[in-house]
Amino acid sequence: MTPSTRHRPTHARRGALIPLVAVSLLVVLAGVALVLDHLWLGGARVELQSAAEAAALQGVKCLVNDESLRHPVVEESQLEKVREAAADLASQNLVVGNRVELDASPEGDVRVGVLVYDEASGTDRFLETNRRPTTVVVRPQLSRARRNPVALFLSGITGQAFGDVSVVAEATADNRVCGLRPLDGTTIPALPIAIQAADPRGKRKDTWHEQIVKGCGADRYGWDAERARVTDEGDGIPEIVLRGADEEKDVAGTNVRWLDIGSGCDTDKLIRQVRNGWSADDLQAHGVELVFGSRSLDVPARACQHQDAWRSLDNVIGECRVCLLYVDLEQPRRGRPHQVRCVVPIAGRVLRVDRDKKNRPVIVFQPGVLATRTAVLASECGVAKQDVVRNAYLYKLSLTQ
């Protein structure tokens, strides 16, 4: 073998590898850039989704108020407040370092309507309307069309300088309520009283059906939510006058009962429930939840109670609380609580606690609208949604998309 053969130069082979290495590096860098861009857009989508959900929930909160008891059709001024509330909350969130901006115009990113059950598909679908709306849909986007796209990494390699991200969030105030259940560490915001639902004989006119449902109740007072005070002028929502008793001899003509929900109708325990509501311990005899409709809810109750219990209602004036409507099951036995059947939960507030000419307790009670997480919806009870009558007073806020 000659010397020239033994020492062949290798610089030619090195020169051929350099372009291959450069191309490989470009491919790797492009792959890394694509991965980073994908992760970056994914992170932006998660942040935008969180902002949209918060905005939708804030918007639907503005729909759940006493105004729905006055006017079934929501005026444009109220819808504008809903859209602005959603947009304001969205703007407090950052997505990849930029504030989220929603178009709050009527044809913009915030839509208001209801969920309509579609029997064919077995699902709810959104219908935009201003008649008793309970759902807010928010559709924010970061896009080149909006001039707020997401900037990407290594645009020189991928050829893409910006990316578009859009999401949809839907929040609903659902009033297909079939029960009540306290959450861990919380109580049901209820008063331990029940109001007579109706008189099966049709003779009494001081029942909830006559005074509130039929609108025969007087409208002498109002609740000023901004100033948190009772006014001496009507506000478009009728009241019902509840008449109780301190002694057994005065129970005739009463239309309100103190309920024994884990209290034994003990005065001190009832006062505690007026102050704090019903706890899980109070509901142990009922399986830690109250369910209506699917089974009867028969509860011991009293028409008369110590004056201290009646006076305790004065401490919750203006607070919107859950109450129950009842029908009598049997005539009360002297000195003992009798059973009533609680048929449906409602919500409202005590406006006045007074005494009549015979020194018997008189409570002026006005219906109200309450959104509470302690409400149990039909979907949570295994009850078909179409089988539950919508509750005009109780709602539960939740994300539905």
KEKE-3310 file (N, C-alpha, C; in steps of 0.2 Angstrom, whole numbers, plus 5000, padded with zeros to 4 digits):
npx = (5004:5003:5010:5002:4989:4987:4986:4974:4965:4952:4945:4936:4925:4920:4916:4905:4896:4893:4882:4872:4871:4867:4855:4848:4849:4841:4828:4826:4826:4815:4805:4806:4801:4788:4783:4784:4776:4764:4762:4762:4751:4741:4742:4738:4725:4719:4720:4712:4700:4697:4696:4684:4675:4674:4669:4656:4650:4649:4641:4629:4625:4620:4608:4600:4590:4578:4571:4566:4554:4546:4546:4544:4550:4566:4573:4582:4591:4595:4600:4611:4619:4622:4630:4640:4645:4650:4660:4668:4673:4680:4691:4699:4707:4722:4729:4742:4749:4742:4727:4710:4699:4682:4669:4656:4644:4627:4627:4639:4652:4646:4631:4614:4601:4591:4591:4585:4576:4579:4570:4573:4587:4590:4597:4601:4599:4605:4595:4594:4586:4576:4567:4564:4578:4591:4603:4620:4631:4648:4660:4675:4690:4706:4714:4720:4711:4705:4715:4723:4731:4740:4757:4770:4784:4800:4797:4803:4808:4796:4788:4776:4770:4760:4746:4729:4716:4702:4687:4673:4661:4649:4637:4624:4609:4601:4585:4578:4575:4575:4578:4587:4603:4616:4633:4649:4655:4646:4630:4613:4605:4593:4577:4569:4555:4539:4527:4509:4504:4492:4474:4465:4451:4448:4444:4452:4461:4473:4484:4500:4497:4486:4490:4502:4505:4493:4494:4487:4491:4495:4505:4514:4527:4545:4561:4576:4590:4602:4604:4602:4590:4573:4559:4545:4537:4529:4536:4533:4532:4522:4517:4515:4506:4511:4504:4507:4508:4509:4504:4495:4481:4479:4481:4472:4468:4482:4495:4508:4521:4533:4546:4552:4566:4578:4578:4569:4560:4564:4567:4579:4587:4580:4582:4595:4595:4588:4598:4609:4605:4601:4611:4621:4621:4608:4600:4601:4591:4584:4592:4603:4599:4586:4573:4561:4545:4549:4547:4537:4538:4537:4535:4537:4529:4526:4513:4513:4525:4539:4540:4553:4558:4550:4554:4568:4567:4568:4581:4585:4580:4577:4587:4588:4581:4579:4563:4550:4535:4520:4507:4493:4493:4486:4475:4481:4488:4485:4498:4507:4518:4512:4511:4516:4515:4528:4530:4536:4551:4554:4559:4563:4561:4561:4552:4546:4543:4531:4517:4500:4484:4480:4492:4498:4511:4516:4521:4528:4531:4541:4542:4557:4572:4584:4601:4609:4622:4618:4607:4599:4599:4588:4596:4605:4598:4594:4582:4571:4573:4563:4552:4552:4546:4549:4557:4553:4560:4571:4588:4602:4619:4629:4642:4638:4644)
npy = (4994:5011:5026:5037:5032:5027:5039:5047:5062:5070:5081:5084:5076:5081:5094:5090:5086:5098:5106:5097:5096:5109:5110:5100:5106:5117:5111:5105:5117:5123:5113:5114:5127:5126:5118:5126:5137:5130:5126:5139:5145:5136:5139:5152:5150:5143:5153:5163:5156:5155:5168:5171:5163:5168:5180:5177:5172:5183:5191:5184:5185:5197:5196:5189:5195:5205:5211:5203:5198:5209:5213:5203:5204:5209:5225:5235:5243:5236:5225:5230:5234:5221:5216:5225:5223:5210:5213:5222:5214:5204:5212:5214:5203:5195:5189:5181:5192:5202:5213:5207:5210:5214:5215:5225:5228:5226:5217:5211:5202:5197:5188:5187:5176:5162:5144:5131:5116:5103:5090:5081:5079:5078:5088:5104:5120:5136:5150:5166:5179:5192:5190:5185:5181:5170:5165:5168:5170:5171:5176:5178:5183:5182:5189:5192:5199:5207:5214:5210:5199:5184:5184:5175:5163:5163:5168:5170:5157:5149:5156:5161:5175:5178:5171:5165:5165:5159:5157:5150:5153:5148:5153:5150:5154:5143:5138:5127:5120:5107:5104:5107:5108:5109:5115:5109:5115:5126:5134:5132:5146:5150:5153:5147:5145:5142:5146:5147:5139:5137:5137:5123:5123:5135:5147:5155:5170:5174:5167:5161:5159:5167:5180:5182:5174:5177:5190:5198:5204:5218:5232:5240:5243:5244:5238:5245:5241:5247:5256:5248:5247:5248:5254:5266:5266:5258:5245:5238:5225:5214:5211:5199:5197:5190:5181:5176:5168:5169:5161:5146:5148:5157:5153:5151:5157:5159:5160:5156:5145:5139:5129:5112:5108:5099:5106:5104:5113:5121:5137:5144:5137:5139:5153:5153:5147:5156:5166:5160:5150:5134:5120:5106:5097:5100:5095:5081:5072:5071:5066:5074:5083:5092:5087:5090:5087:5074:5066:5066:5080:5080:5089:5092:5106:5122:5134:5143:5152:5157:5174:5179:5172:5177:5190:5189:5189:5202:5205:5201:5208:5213:5204:5192:5177:5159:5151:5140:5134:5128:5115:5110:5095:5089:5093:5104:5098:5102:5110:5103:5100:5100:5090:5097:5098:5102:5110:5117:5126:5144:5161:5176:5191:5198:5212:5220:5218:5217:5220:5216:5224:5215:5211:5201:5193:5200:5199:5207:5201:5200:5193:5188:5186:5174:5168:5154:5143:5132:5127:5113:5106:5099:5090:5086:5078:5067:5069:5071:5086:5092:5088:5096:5110:5127:5138:5153:5160:5155:5151:5143:5147:5142:5135:5131:5128)
npz = (5000:4996:5002:4999:4999:5012:5019:5016:5013:5024:5024:5014:5017:5029:5025:5017:5027:5035:5029:5030:5044:5047:5041:5049:5061:5059:5057:5069:5077:5072:5075:5089:5090:5085:5095:5107:5103:5102:5115:5121:5115:5120:5134:5133:5129:5140:5150:5144:5144:5158:5161:5153:5159:5172:5169:5163:5174:5182:5174:5174:5187:5188:5182:5191:5202:5211:5201:5192:5197:5196:5182:5168:5156:5152:5152:5140:5146:5157:5152:5146:5158:5162:5152:5153:5165:5164:5155:5162:5172:5165:5160:5171:5171:5165:5150:5143:5147:5143:5144:5145:5133:5130:5118:5122:5116:5110:5099:5102:5111:5122:5126:5130:5137:5137:5142:5133:5134:5123:5118:5108:5107:5120:5127:5133:5124:5119:5119:5113:5121:5129:5138:5154:5155:5159:5157:5152:5139:5134:5123:5120:5111:5105:5092:5075:5068:5077:5081:5092:5093:5099:5102:5094:5096:5089:5076:5064:5060:5059:5052:5056:5065:5073:5083:5084:5096:5103:5114:5122:5135:5146:5157:5169:5178:5186:5189:5191:5204:5216:5229:5244:5251:5263:5261:5264:5279:5278:5279:5275:5269:5277:5285:5299:5297:5290:5278:5275:5261:5253:5254:5254:5255:5250:5257:5265:5263:5266:5262:5254:5240:5237:5241:5236:5223:5216:5217:5226:5238:5248:5243:5252:5256:5253:5247:5248:5241:5238:5249:5259:5267:5273:5264:5265:5254:5241:5230:5219:5222:5229:5247:5260:5275:5289:5302:5319:5334:5352:5362:5364:5364:5355:5342:5331:5315:5312:5300:5298:5303:5315:5311:5315:5312:5316:5328:5338:5341:5350:5359:5360:5350:5339:5337:5335:5323:5315:5315:5309:5299:5292:5297:5293:5303:5308:5299:5299:5302:5290:5281:5278:5268:5261:5251:5238:5231:5224:5235:5250:5262:5277:5292:5309:5317:5324:5328:5338:5348:5359:5363:5361:5351:5340:5341:5337:5323:5319:5318:5306:5296:5279:5274:5262:5262:5262:5263:5268:5260:5266:5269:5279:5288:5298:5312:5325:5340:5357:5365:5359:5345:5328:5313:5297:5279:5269:5254:5244:5242:5244:5242:5252:5261:5277:5281:5291:5309:5320:5332:5334:5338:5348:5354:5347:5337:5322:5305:5292:5276:5261:5245:5237:5227:5226:5224:5227:5232:5239:5234:5227:5211:5198:5190:5198:5207:5200:5194:5180:5170:5164:5172:5183:5191:5187:5199:5204:5213:5219:5214:5206:5203:5190:5179:5163:5151)
capx = (5000:5007:5009:4996:4983:4987:4984:4969:4962:4945:4941:4930:4919:4918:4913:4898:4892:4891:4875:4867:4870:4864:4848:4845:4848:4835:4823:4825:4824:4808:4801:4805:4797:4781:4781:4784:4771:4758:4761:4760:4744:4737:4742:4734:4718:4717:4719:4706:4694:4696:4693:4678:4670:4672:4665:4650:4646:4648:4635:4623:4623:4616:4601:4597:4588:4571:4568:4562:4547:4542:4545:4546:4554:4571:4574:4589:4596:4597:4605:4618:4622:4624:4636:4646:4648:4654:4666:4673:4677:4685:4696:4703:4711:4727:4730:4749:4751:4737:4720:4705:4694:4676:4664:4650:4638:4622:4629:4646:4655:4642:4625:4610:4596:4589:4592:4579:4577:4578:4569:4576:4594:4591:4601:4599:4602:4604:4591:4595:4580:4576:4561:4566:4584:4595:4610:4625:4636:4654:4664:4681:4695:4712:4714:4723:4705:4704:4722:4725:4733:4745:4763:4773:4791:4804:4793:4807:4808:4790:4784:4770:4772:4755:4741:4723:4714:4695:4684:4666:4659:4641:4635:4617:4606:4596:4579:4575:4577:4571:4580:4592:4609:4622:4639:4654:4657:4642:4623:4607:4603:4585:4573:4565:4548:4535:4521:4504:4504:4485:4468:4461:4444:4447:4441:4457:4464:4480:4489:4504:4494:4481:4493:4508:4504:4488:4495:4482:4494:4497:4512:4515:4534:4550:4568:4581:4596:4608:4605:4600:4585:4566:4556:4538:4534:4529:4542:4530:4532:4517:4519:4511:4506:4511:4501:4508:4505:4514:4501:4491:4474:4479:4484:4467:4470:4489:4497:4515:4523:4540:4548:4557:4572:4583:4578:4564:4556:4567:4567:4586:4589:4577:4585:4602:4594:4586:4604:4614:4602:4601:4617:4621:4618:4601:4596:4603:4585:4582:4597:4607:4596:4578:4571:4554:4542:4549:4544:4534:4543:4532:4539:4534:4529:4522:4510:4515:4532:4540:4541:4560:4559:4548:4559:4574:4567:4570:4588:4587:4576:4581:4591:4584:4582:4575:4558:4546:4528:4517:4500:4492:4491:4481:4474:4486:4486:4486:4504:4512:4519:4509:4514:4514:4519:4532:4529:4541:4555:4554:4564:4560:4564:4556:4552:4543:4541:4527:4512:4493:4481:4480:4499:4500:4516:4514:4527:4527:4536:4541:4546:4563:4576:4590:4605:4613:4625:4615:4601:4600:4595:4585:4601:4609:4594:4592:4576:4571:4573:4556:4548:4553:4543:4554:4556:4553:4563:4578:4592:4609:4623:4634:4644:4635:4648)
capy = (5000:5017:5032:5042:5028:5027:5046:5050:5068:5069:5088:5084:5073:5086:5099:5088:5086:5104:5108:5092:5097:5115:5108:5097:5111:5121:5107:5104:5123:5124:5109:5117:5133:5124:5115:5132:5140:5126:5127:5146:5146:5132:5143:5158:5148:5142:5159:5166:5152:5156:5175:5171:5159:5173:5186:5174:5171:5190:5194:5181:5187:5204:5194:5186:5200:5205:5214:5198:5198:5215:5213:5197:5206:5214:5231:5235:5246:5231:5220:5234:5233:5214:5216:5229:5219:5205:5216:5225:5208:5201:5217:5213:5197:5195:5183:5182:5198:5208:5213:5204:5216:5211:5220:5225:5230:5221:5212:5209:5196:5195:5187:5185:5172:5156:5137:5128:5109:5100:5083:5076:5078:5077:5093:5111:5124:5143:5154:5173:5183:5196:5188:5181:5178:5167:5163:5173:5167:5175:5173:5182:5181:5186:5187:5197:5203:5211:5217:5208:5192:5181:5184:5168:5163:5162:5168:5169:5150:5146:5160:5164:5179:5179:5166:5167:5161:5160:5152:5151:5151:5149:5153:5150:5154:5138:5138:5120:5118:5102:5103:5111:5104:5113:5113:5108:5121:5131:5133:5134:5153:5149:5155:5141:5146:5140:5150:5143:5139:5139:5134:5119:5125:5142:5152:5160:5174:5176:5162:5163:5159:5172:5186:5183:5172:5180:5197:5202:5207:5225:5234:5246:5244:5242:5236:5249:5237:5251:5259:5243:5249:5247:5261:5266:5266:5251:5244:5234:5218:5213:5208:5195:5198:5183:5182:5171:5168:5168:5156:5141:5150:5162:5150:5152:5162:5160:5157:5154:5140:5138:5122:5108:5106:5098:5111:5102:5119:5125:5144:5146:5134:5143:5159:5152:5145:5163:5170:5156:5146:5127:5117:5099:5094:5101:5091:5074:5068:5072:5064:5080:5087:5093:5086:5092:5084:5067:5063:5071:5082:5081:5091:5095:5113:5125:5140:5148:5152:5162:5181:5180:5169:5182:5196:5188:5190:5209:5205:5199:5212:5215:5198:5187:5170:5153:5149:5135:5134:5122:5113:5107:5088:5087:5098:5104:5096:5107:5109:5098:5102:5095:5090:5100:5096:5107:5108:5120:5132:5150:5165:5182:5195:5201:5219:5223:5214:5221:5217:5219:5227:5210:5210:5195:5195:5202:5199:5208:5197:5201:5188:5190:5182:5172:5163:5150:5136:5126:5124:5106:5106:5092:5086:5083:5073:5062:5070:5074:5093:5094:5087:5101:5117:5132:5141:5160:5164:5152:5150:5141:5149:5137:5135:5126:5126)
capz = (5000:4995:5007:4997:5000:5019:5022:5012:5017:5026:5025:5010:5020:5034:5021:5015:5033:5037:5027:5033:5051:5048:5040:5055:5067:5057:5058:5076:5080:5069:5079:5096:5090:5085:5102:5111:5101:5104:5123:5122:5113:5125:5140:5132:5129:5147:5154:5141:5146:5165:5161:5150:5164:5177:5166:5162:5180:5184:5170:5176:5194:5187:5180:5197:5206:5212:5196:5188:5200:5193:5175:5165:5151:5154:5148:5137:5151:5162:5148:5145:5164:5162:5147:5155:5171:5161:5152:5167:5176:5160:5159:5176:5169:5160:5146:5141:5149:5140:5147:5140:5131:5127:5115:5126:5112:5109:5095:5103:5114:5128:5124:5136:5135:5141:5140:5131:5134:5117:5119:5103:5109:5127:5130:5133:5119:5121:5115:5115:5122:5135:5142:5159:5154:5165:5154:5149:5135:5133:5117:5119:5106:5103:5085:5071:5066:5083:5082:5098:5093:5103:5098:5094:5097:5083:5070:5058:5058:5058:5047:5059:5070:5078:5083:5086:5101:5105:5118:5124:5142:5147:5164:5170:5184:5185:5194:5192:5211:5219:5236:5248:5254:5265:5259:5269:5283:5277:5281:5271:5272:5278:5291:5301:5297:5284:5276:5272:5254:5250:5258:5250:5254:5246:5261:5268:5258:5269:5260:5249:5234:5236:5242:5231:5217:5213:5218:5230:5244:5248:5242:5256:5258:5248:5250:5245:5241:5238:5255:5264:5271:5271:5263:5266:5248:5237:5225:5214:5224:5235:5253:5264:5282:5293:5309:5323:5341:5358:5366:5361:5363:5349:5336:5326:5311:5310:5293:5298:5307:5316:5309:5319:5308:5320:5334:5343:5342:5356:5357:5358:5344:5333:5337:5332:5315:5312:5314:5305:5295:5294:5296:5291:5309:5309:5294:5300:5302:5284:5276:5277:5263:5260:5244:5237:5225:5223:5241:5254:5267:5283:5297:5315:5317:5329:5326:5343:5350:5363:5361:5359:5344:5335:5341:5333:5316:5318:5317:5299:5291:5273:5272:5258:5265:5260:5268:5265:5260:5269:5269:5285:5287:5304:5317:5330:5347:5362:5368:5355:5338:5323:5306:5291:5273:5266:5247:5240:5245:5241:5246:5253:5266:5283:5281:5298:5314:5324:5336:5332:5344:5354:5356:5343:5332:5315:5301:5285:5272:5254:5241:5234:5222:5230:5221:5233:5230:5243:5230:5223:5205:5196:5187:5204:5211:5196:5191:5173:5170:5161:5177:5188:5189:5188:5205:5203:5219:5220:5208:5208:5198:5188:5172:5159:5145)
cpx = (5004:5006:5003:4989:4982:4984:4980:4966:4955:4942:4935:4924:4916:4914:4906:4894:4889:4884:4870:4866:4866:4856:4844:4844:4841:4828:4821:4823:4816:4803:4800:4801:4790:4779:4780:4778:4764:4757:4759:4753:4739:4737:4737:4726:4715:4716:4713:4700:4692:4693:4686:4673:4669:4668:4657:4646:4645:4642:4629:4621:4619:4609:4597:4595:4580:4567:4564:4555:4543:4540:4548:4551:4560:4573:4581:4594:4599:4602:4611:4622:4625:4631:4642:4649:4652:4661:4671:4677:4682:4691:4701:4708:4716:4728:4737:4751:4747:4731:4715:4700:4688:4672:4658:4644:4633:4624:4637:4647:4650:4634:4620:4604:4594:4591:4586:4580:4575:4577:4572:4583:4595:4596:4598:4602:4600:4600:4591:4588:4581:4570:4563:4573:4588:4601:4614:4630:4642:4658:4670:4686:4701:4714:4717:4717:4704:4710:4724:4728:4739:4752:4767:4780:4794:4800:4797:4808:4802:4786:4778:4772:4766:4750:4735:4720:4706:4692:4677:4665:4652:4640:4627:4614:4600:4591:4575:4577:4572:4573:4585:4597:4614:4628:4644:4656:4652:4635:4619:4605:4595:4583:4569:4558:4545:4529:4516:4503:4497:4480:4464:4454:4442:4444:4446:4460:4471:4485:4494:4501:4490:4485:4499:4507:4499:4489:4490:4485:4495:4504:4514:4523:4538:4556:4573:4588:4602:4610:4604:4595:4578:4563:4548:4534:4534:4534:4539:4530:4527:4520:4514:4512:4506:4509:4503:4505:4510:4511:4496:4484:4474:4481:4479:4469:4477:4490:4504:4517:4531:4541:4553:4561:4578:4584:4574:4560:4558:4569:4575:4589:4586:4580:4592:4600:4592:4593:4608:4611:4603:4608:4616:4618:4611:4597:4598:4596:4582:4587:4602:4605:4589:4577:4563:4552:4543:4546:4541:4539:4538:4537:4535:4534:4524:4519:4512:4522:4533:4542:4548:4561:4556:4552:4565:4573:4568:4577:4590:4583:4580:4585:4586:4586:4577:4569:4554:4539:4525:4509:4499:4490:4486:4480:4479:4484:4489:4493:4509:4512:4515:4512:4511:4518:4522:4532:4534:4545:4554:4559:4561:4564:4559:4557:4550:4542:4537:4522:4505:4490:4480:4486:4501:4506:4513:4520:4525:4533:4535:4545:4552:4567:4583:4594:4609:4616:4622:4609:4603:4596:4593:4591:4605:4605:4592:4585:4576:4570:4566:4551:4548:4550:4548:4552:4557:4558:4570:4582:4599:4613:4628:4636:4641:4638:4655)
cpy = (5006:5022:5036:5038:5028:5033:5050:5056:5067:5075:5088:5081:5077:5091:5097:5087:5092:5106:5103:5094:5104:5114:5105:5101:5115:5117:5106:5111:5124:5119:5112:5123:5131:5122:5121:5136:5137:5127:5134:5148:5142:5136:5149:5156:5146:5148:5163:5162:5154:5163:5175:5168:5164:5178:5183:5174:5178:5192:5191:5183:5193:5202:5192:5191:5200:5208:5209:5197:5203:5215:5207:5198:5211:5219:5231:5238:5241:5226:5224:5233:5226:5213:5220:5226:5214:5207:5219:5219:5205:5206:5216:5207:5198:5189:5185:5189:5204:5207:5210:5209:5212:5217:5219:5227:5225:5216:5209:5202:5193:5194:5185:5181:5167:5149:5134:5120:5106:5092:5078:5074:5077:5082:5100:5115:5131:5146:5162:5176:5187:5195:5183:5177:5175:5164:5168:5169:5173:5172:5178:5179:5186:5184:5193:5202:5208:5216:5216:5201:5190:5181:5178:5169:5161:5162:5168:5162:5147:5150:5163:5168:5180:5173:5169:5162:5163:5155:5154:5149:5153:5148:5153:5150:5149:5138:5132:5117:5112:5100:5108:5106:5109:5111:5112:5115:5127:5129:5135:5141:5153:5152:5149:5142:5144:5145:5146:5144:5141:5135:5130:5120:5132:5147:5157:5163:5177:5171:5165:5164:5165:5179:5187:5181:5175:5188:5201:5205:5214:5226:5241:5248:5242:5241:5240:5245:5241:5254:5254:5245:5248:5254:5260:5267:5259:5251:5239:5227:5217:5210:5203:5196:5191:5185:5175:5171:5166:5162:5152:5144:5155:5159:5150:5158:5163:5157:5156:5149:5140:5130:5119:5105:5105:5103:5109:5108:5123:5132:5146:5143:5137:5149:5158:5150:5152:5166:5166:5152:5138:5124:5109:5095:5094:5097:5084:5070:5067:5069:5069:5084:5087:5092:5087:5089:5077:5063:5068:5073:5084:5083:5093:5102:5116:5132:5146:5147:5158:5169:5182:5177:5174:5188:5195:5189:5198:5210:5204:5203:5214:5209:5194:5180:5165:5152:5144:5136:5127:5121:5109:5099:5086:5093:5098:5101:5101:5105:5105:5101:5097:5095:5094:5097:5102:5105:5111:5125:5138:5155:5172:5185:5198:5209:5223:5217:5218:5217:5220:5222:5222:5208:5203:5197:5195:5203:5201:5205:5198:5196:5191:5185:5180:5167:5160:5144:5130:5123:5118:5106:5099:5088:5083:5078:5067:5063:5074:5082:5095:5092:5091:5108:5122:5136:5149:5164:5161:5150:5147:5143:5143:5138:5129:5124:5128)
cpz = (5000:5000:5006:4999:5008:5022:5018:5016:5018:5026:5020:5013:5025:5031:5019:5021:5036:5035:5030:5041:5052:5046:5046:5060:5065:5058:5065:5079:5078:5073:5086:5096:5089:5092:5107:5109:5103:5111:5124:5121:5118:5131:5139:5132:5136:5151:5151:5144:5153:5165:5158:5155:5170:5175:5165:5169:5183:5181:5173:5183:5193:5185:5186:5202:5207:5206:5192:5191:5198:5186:5172:5159:5153:5149:5145:5142:5155:5158:5147:5152:5164:5158:5150:5161:5169:5158:5157:5171:5171:5160:5165:5176:5164:5156:5142:5141:5147:5143:5142:5139:5128:5124:5119:5123:5112:5104:5096:5106:5120:5126:5130:5133:5139:5138:5139:5130:5127:5118:5114:5105:5116:5130:5130:5127:5121:5116:5117:5115:5128:5139:5147:5158:5160:5163:5151:5145:5133:5128:5116:5114:5106:5096:5081:5068:5071:5084:5089:5098:5098:5099:5099:5095:5090:5077:5063:5055:5055:5052:5050:5065:5075:5078:5086:5091:5103:5109:5119:5131:5142:5154:5165:5177:5184:5191:5194:5198:5213:5226:5238:5251:5257:5263:5265:5273:5282:5280:5275:5273:5272:5285:5293:5302:5290:5284:5273:5265:5251:5255:5253:5249:5251:5250:5263:5262:5261:5267:5255:5242:5232:5236:5237:5224:5213:5213:5222:5236:5243:5246:5245:5257:5252:5251:5245:5246:5242:5245:5261:5269:5268:5270:5264:5260:5244:5232:5220:5216:5230:5241:5256:5271:5285:5300:5313:5330:5346:5362:5362:5359:5357:5342:5330:5322:5309:5303:5293:5304:5308:5315:5313:5314:5312:5327:5339:5345:5348:5354:5355:5352:5338:5332:5333:5324:5312:5311:5309:5299:5297:5292:5294:5297:5310:5304:5294:5299:5295:5279:5274:5271:5263:5253:5243:5231:5224:5229:5246:5260:5273:5289:5303:5315:5322:5326:5332:5345:5355:5360:5358:5352:5339:5335:5337:5326:5314:5317:5310:5294:5285:5270:5268:5260:5262:5266:5264:5265:5262:5268:5275:5283:5293:5308:5322:5336:5352:5365:5365:5348:5333:5317:5301:5285:5270:5258:5243:5244:5241:5244:5247:5259:5271:5282:5288:5303:5319:5328:5334:5339:5350:5356:5353:5338:5325:5311:5294:5281:5265:5251:5238:5230:5226:5226:5227:5230:5234:5239:5227:5217:5203:5193:5193:5208:5206:5193:5184:5174:5168:5167:5183:5186:5191:5194:5203:5208:5220:5214:5211:5202:5196:5181:5168:5152:5147)
residu = (MET:THR:PRO:SER:THR:ARG:HIS:ARG:PRO:THR:HIS:ALA:ARG:ARG:GLY:ALA:LEU:ILE:PRO:LEU:VAL:ALA:VAL:SER:LEU:LEU:VAL:VAL:LEU:ALA:GLY:VAL:ALA:LEU:VAL:LEU:ASP:HIS:LEU:TRP:LEU:GLY:GLY:ALA:ARG:VAL:GLU:LEU:GLN:SER:ALA:ALA:GLU:ALA:ALA:ALA:LEU:GLN:GLY:VAL:LYS:CYS:LEU:VAL:ASN:ASP:GLU:SER:LEU:ARG:HIS:PRO:VAL:VAL:GLU:GLU:SER:GLN:LEU:GLU:LYS:VAL:ARG:GLU:ALA:ALA:ALA:ASP:LEU:ALA:SER:GLN:ASN:LEU:VAL:VAL:GLY:ASN:ARG:VAL:GLU:LEU:ASP:ALA:SER:PRO:GLU:GLY:ASP:VAL:ARG:VAL:GLY:VAL:LEU:VAL:TYR:ASP:GLU:ALA:SER:GLY:THR:ASP:ARG:PHE:LEU:GLU:THR:ASN:ARG:ARG:PRO:THR:THR:VAL:VAL:VAL:ARG:PRO:GLN:LEU:SER:ARG:ALA:ARG:ARG:ASN:PRO:VAL:ALA:LEU:PHE:LEU:SER:GLY:ILE:THR:GLY:GLN:ALA:PHE:GLY:ASP:VAL:SER:VAL:VAL:ALA:GLU:ALA:THR:ALA:ASP:ASN:ARG:VAL:CYS:GLY:LEU:ARG:PRO:LEU:ASP:GLY:THR:THR:ILE:PRO:ALA:LEU:PRO:ILE:ALA:ILE:GLN:ALA:ALA:ASP:PRO:ARG:GLY:LYS:ARG:LYS:ASP:THR:TRP:HIS:GLU:GLN:ILE:VAL:LYS:GLY:CYS:GLY:ALA:ASP:ARG:TYR:GLY:TRP:ASP:ALA:GLU:ARG:ALA:ARG:VAL:THR:ASP:GLU:GLY:ASP:GLY:ILE:PRO:GLU:ILE:VAL:LEU:ARG:GLY:ALA:ASP:GLU:GLU:LYS:ASP:VAL:ALA:GLY:THR:ASN:VAL:ARG:TRP:LEU:ASP:ILE:GLY:SER:GLY:CYS:ASP:THR:ASP:LYS:LEU:ILE:ARG:GLN:VAL:ARG:ASN:GLY:TRP:SER:ALA:ASP:ASP:LEU:GLN:ALA:HIS:GLY:VAL:GLU:LEU:VAL:PHE:GLY:SER:ARG:SER:LEU:ASP:VAL:PRO:ALA:ARG:ALA:CYS:GLN:HIS:GLN:ASP:ALA:TRP:ARG:SER:LEU:ASP:ASN:VAL:ILE:GLY:GLU:CYS:ARG:VAL:CYS:LEU:LEU:TYR:VAL:ASP:LEU:GLU:GLN:PRO:ARG:ARG:GLY:ARG:PRO:HIS:GLN:VAL:ARG:CYS:VAL:VAL:PRO:ILE:ALA:GLY:ARG:VAL:LEU:ARG:VAL:ASP:ARG:ASP:LYS:LYS:ASN:ARG:PRO:VAL:ILE:VAL:PHE:GLN:PRO:GLY:VAL:LEU:ALA:THR:ARG:THR:ALA:VAL:LEU:ALA:SER:GLU:CYS:GLY:VAL:ALA:LYS:GLN:ASP:VAL:VAL:ARG:ASN:ALA:TYR:LEU:TYR:LYS:LEU:SER:LEU:THR:GLN)
# end
